[in-house]
Amino acid sequence: MADYKNISIKNKRATFDYEILDTYTAGIVLSGTEIKSLRLGKASLTDSYCYFHEHELFLRGMNISEYHWGTYNNHIPKRDRKLLLHRKELSKMERALQDKGLTIVGLKVFINEKGFAKIVIGIAKGRKSFDKREYIKEKDAKREMDRYMKK
């Protein structure tokens, strides 16, 4: 049996394209073959975002590849998936989305110690191209400082 504790799928593009203001951990409603494929690490969060439909939060754009041994019971790889959060968190996020330019993006998917799939989502504000350049400069400067500190 494989070690599922190390499964962690990250959306590296999200921290580059967005400034993350707040993060939440949510459960994901998955079907049988989706969780099996996720435990094998066959998922991608690139271009995923969340939206509200009738006061419920859904994740769109997450790709979970079909399970190799799934036969006719396989799932649809890019279907919308419901996210599970407390009602207070949902209402707080819904109010935050009323501000212009804010969105909710998926940052990281992992399997917790109980074996449930969880996703870290963040309320984010889009970066402009000059902000991205500034972000790269700051990151490079921090990397250089870390190099000199290790010597």
Phi, psi and chi 1 to 4 in degrees:
 res  aa     phi    psi   chi1   chi2   chi3   chi4
   1 MET       -  137.4 -175.2  164.9  -90.5      -
   2 ALA   -76.2  158.8      -      -      -      -
   3 ASP   -88.7  107.2 -176.3   22.2      -      -
   4 TYR   -84.6   -7.3  -57.3  128.7      -      -
   5 LYS   -68.2  -24.9  -56.9  -73.1 -174.6 -145.2
   6 ASN   -90.8    2.5  -64.6  -28.9      -      -
   7 ILE   -73.0  118.7  -59.0  -59.6      -      -
   8 SER  -151.4  108.2  177.7      -      -      -
   9 ILE  -106.1  121.4  -62.4  148.4      -      -
  10 LYS  -110.4  152.4  -64.5  178.8 -176.8  172.3
  11 ASN  -103.5   88.7 -173.8   -3.3      -      -
  12 LYS   -68.3  -27.8  -64.4  174.8 -174.9  169.8
  13 ARG   -68.5  -29.0 -169.8   90.9 -172.5  138.2
  14 ALA   -63.4  -42.3      -      -      -      -
  15 THR   -71.2  -21.5   54.9      -      -      -
  16 PHE   -81.6  -42.5 -178.8   72.2      -      -
  17 ASP   -83.2  -23.2  -72.3  -20.7      -      -
  18 TYR  -129.8  153.4  -60.8  100.0      -      -
  19 GLU   -98.0  116.4  177.1 -175.4  -10.9      -
  20 ILE   -81.7  121.7  -51.9  -59.5      -      -
  21 LEU   -95.2  -38.3  -55.8  175.3      -      -
  22 ASP  -153.1  146.8 -160.2    5.9      -      -
  23 THR  -124.7  151.4   60.0      -      -      -
  24 TYR  -138.1  152.6  -62.3   92.0      -      -
  25 THR  -109.1  126.0  -58.0      -      -      -
  26 ALA  -127.3  153.1      -      -      -      -
  27 GLY   -83.6  157.4      -      -      -      -
  28 ILE  -119.4  135.2  -48.0  172.9      -      -
  29 VAL   -85.1  114.9  176.9      -      -      -
  30 LEU  -124.9  156.6  -61.9  173.4      -      -
  31 SER   -91.4  177.2   67.8      -      -      -
  32 GLY   -60.6  -46.5      -      -      -      -
  33 THR   -76.0  -22.5   56.1      -      -      -
  34 GLU   -67.3  -44.0  -74.4  176.4  -34.2      -
  35 ILE   -67.8  -35.0 -171.0   66.8      -      -
  36 LYS   -66.0  -42.4  -69.9  178.5 -179.8 -172.4
  37 SER   -68.5  -36.9 -170.4      -      -      -
  38 LEU   -65.3  -39.8 -169.8   65.5      -      -
  39 ARG   -64.7  -22.9  -75.0 -179.6  177.6  151.2
  40 LEU   -85.1   -4.0  -66.8  174.1      -      -
  41 GLY    83.1   19.8      -      -      -      -
  42 LYS   -95.0   62.9  -55.1  -74.1 -174.8 -176.9
  43 ALA  -143.8  159.5      -      -      -      -
  44 SER  -142.7  136.0  171.5      -      -      -
  45 LEU  -102.7    2.4  -80.0  173.5      -      -
  46 THR   -60.1  134.4  -51.8      -      -      -
  47 ASP    62.9   24.9  -61.3  -30.4      -      -
  48 SER   -93.1  146.5   66.5      -      -      -
  49 TYR  -150.2  166.6   63.9   94.9      -      -
  50 CYS  -113.9  150.7  -61.3      -      -      -
  51 TYR  -143.7  157.2   67.5   95.2      -      -
  52 PHE   -98.4  137.8  -81.5   95.2      -      -
  53 HIS  -138.4  113.2  178.3   70.2      -      -
  54 GLU    52.9   50.0  -62.9  179.0    2.2      -
  55 HIS    63.0   21.4  -56.2  -67.8      -      -
  56 GLU  -120.8  147.6  -68.0 -178.7  -21.9      -
  57 LEU  -100.0  131.3 -170.1   63.6      -      -
  58 PHE  -124.7  149.1  -70.3   87.3      -      -
  59 LEU  -105.5  125.8  178.3   67.9      -      -
  60 ARG  -118.5  139.7  177.3  173.0  -78.3  168.5
  61 GLY    97.4   -3.9      -      -      -      -
  62 MET   -77.9  128.8  179.0 -179.7  174.7      -
  63 ASN  -105.3  115.6 -176.4   19.4      -      -
  64 ILE  -111.4  113.9  -61.6  178.3      -      -
  65 SER   -60.6  154.3  -59.3      -      -      -
  66 GLU   -64.3  145.0  -72.7 -173.5  -11.6      -
  67 TYR   -74.4  131.2 -174.0   56.8      -      -
  68 HIS   -58.5  -39.1  179.8   68.6      -      -
  69 TRP  -100.8   25.4  -64.7  -80.1      -      -
  70 GLY   -82.1  -14.7      -      -      -      -
  71 THR    47.4 -136.4   65.5      -      -      -
  72 TYR   -77.7   -9.1   64.8   91.0      -      -
  73 ASN   -85.5    4.1  -71.2  -34.1      -      -
  74 ASN   -62.8  157.8 -110.0  -29.9      -      -
  75 HIS   -95.4  170.1   60.8  -82.7      -      -
  76 ILE   -85.0  122.1  -59.3  167.1      -      -
  77 PRO   -60.1  -38.3  -23.7   32.3      -      -
  78 LYS  -112.2   33.9  -81.9 -152.7  159.1 -165.5
  79 ARG   -74.7  160.8   73.8  173.5 -179.2   88.6
  80 ASP   -75.1  137.7  -66.1   -6.0      -      -
  81 ARG  -120.9  136.2  -67.3  167.3  177.0   91.1
  82 LYS   -77.2  140.0 -175.8  177.3  176.1 -178.9
  83 LEU  -107.4  143.5  -60.5 -177.9      -      -
  84 LEU  -107.7  117.3  -54.6  171.5      -      -
  85 LEU  -139.2  164.8  -74.4  158.9      -      -
  86 HIS   -70.6  152.2  -68.1  -74.9      -      -
  87 ARG   -59.5  -38.0  177.8   59.8   51.8 -163.5
  88 LYS   -61.9  -43.7  -82.9 -174.4  176.6  179.7
  89 GLU   -64.9  -41.2  -67.3  173.1  -28.7      -
  90 LEU   -62.8  -44.8  -75.6  172.0      -      -
  91 SER   -67.7  -35.8   59.4      -      -      -
  92 LYS   -64.3  -41.8 -175.8  177.8  177.1 -176.9
  93 MET   -68.9  -38.2  -68.4  170.5   75.8      -
  94 GLU   -64.9  -38.6 -153.2  164.8    5.0      -
  95 ARG   -66.5  -39.0  -79.0 -167.4  -51.8  -88.9
  96 ALA   -66.1  -32.2      -      -      -      -
  97 LEU   -72.4  -12.8  -79.8 -175.9      -      -
  98 GLN   -66.9  -25.2  -59.4  -56.6  -42.6      -
  99 ASP   -68.3  143.4  -65.4  -18.3      -      -
 100 LYS   -73.3  136.3 -167.4  170.6 -175.5  177.9
 101 GLY    89.8    2.5      -      -      -      -
 102 LEU  -100.1  146.3  -66.5 -177.4      -      -
 103 THR  -144.8  169.5 -172.4      -      -      -
 104 ILE  -115.7  123.6  -57.4  172.8      -      -
 105 VAL  -121.1  151.7  -66.7      -      -      -
 106 GLY   -81.8  130.6      -      -      -      -
 107 LEU  -106.0  -40.8  -58.2  173.7      -      -
 108 LYS  -157.7  137.5  177.4 -179.4  163.4 -174.7
 109 VAL  -114.5  135.3  174.0      -      -      -
 110 PHE  -147.7  165.9   63.7   94.9      -      -
 111 ILE  -105.3  124.0  -51.7  -77.9      -      -
 112 ASN   -79.9 -178.7   71.2   -2.3      -      -
 113 GLU   -66.8  -21.5   57.8  -83.6  -11.1      -
 114 LYS   -86.8   -5.5  -67.9 -177.2  178.6 -179.8
 115 GLY    93.8    9.6      -      -      -      -
 116 PHE   -91.8  145.6  -64.5  123.3      -      -
 117 ALA   -80.7  130.3      -      -      -      -
 118 LYS  -127.4  154.3  -58.9  -75.9 -176.4  174.8
 119 ILE  -130.6  139.0 -176.6  168.2      -      -
 120 VAL   -96.8  118.3  176.3      -      -      -
 121 ILE  -113.0  154.1   55.3  175.2      -      -
 122 GLY  -134.1  140.1      -      -      -      -
 123 ILE   -79.0  123.9  -62.8  176.6      -      -
 124 ALA  -131.0  153.7      -      -      -      -
 125 LYS  -118.3  130.3 -175.3  176.0 -176.9 -178.8
 126 GLY   -63.4  143.9      -      -      -      -
 127 ARG   -95.2  146.5  -68.2 -176.6 -161.1 -112.4
 128 LYS   -84.1  167.5  -54.0  -77.1 -172.1 -133.5
 129 SER   -62.5  -36.8   60.6      -      -      -
 130 PHE   -70.5  -30.1   59.6   85.8      -      -
 131 ASP   -65.7  -38.1  -71.9  -21.3      -      -
 132 LYS   -64.5  -41.5  -68.9  178.8 -173.2  177.4
 133 ARG   -63.8  -41.5  -71.9 -167.4  -63.6  -92.3
 134 GLU   -63.1  -40.3 -169.5   65.9   33.8      -
 135 TYR   -62.2  -41.6  176.8   70.6      -      -
 136 ILE   -64.9  -41.5  -69.2  170.7      -      -
 137 LYS   -62.2  -43.9  -73.6  178.8 -169.6  174.6
 138 GLU   -63.3  -41.5  -72.0  173.7    9.3      -
 139 LYS   -65.3  -42.5 -153.3  161.0   97.5  173.0
 140 ASP   -64.9  -40.5  -73.2  -16.5      -      -
 141 ALA   -64.7  -40.7      -      -      -      -
 142 LYS   -64.5  -40.9 -175.8  178.4 -178.6  -63.4
 143 ARG   -63.2  -42.2 -170.5  179.0  -58.4  129.8
 144 GLU   -63.3  -41.9  -74.2  -66.0  -39.5      -
 145 MET   -63.5  -39.8  -68.8  -63.6  -70.4      -
 146 ASP   -65.1  -36.8  -71.5  -16.7      -      -
 147 ARG   -63.4  -45.8  -85.7 -168.2 -155.8  143.2
 148 TYR   -69.2  -31.2  -71.1  121.9      -      -
 149 MET   -70.1  -30.9  -62.6  -57.9  -97.8      -
 150 LYS   -74.5  -26.3  -74.6 -177.3 -178.8  178.2
 151 LYS   -74.2      -  -70.6 -177.4 -179.4 -178.6
